[in-house]
Amino acid sequence: MRLTADGFADALDLAARGVVTTSIAATFAIAALPDAHRLSEGGHLRGKVAVQGP
């Protein structure tokens, strides 16, 4: 499957309407990026790891 601009726009629309959702397992500040990486490498994660920028 190739990601196209139209396909990406469709995916964003579905997410904006709440049709497609995900869960956030943990949120890290950008300064804690190594900790976020270690958590994601652990393999026992349910949900996504979010990193907040400056």
Steps between C-alpha positions, in 0.01 A plus 500: 500500500634840402423807705369777279397855584136405445530191719668700773228764484237226530679353804520842665131554438412166661716583802350849532149352501596242763447203269864393542655536844809390686608496861798682647702277733743771612594860426856631528662841474752530217780503760392148603518359147744222603247383762223499238718296267583246772132460580408443136785251454374293795230340288233481772330827419127542450442828320727761352789693649455875453785750516419866558719758329639818646 
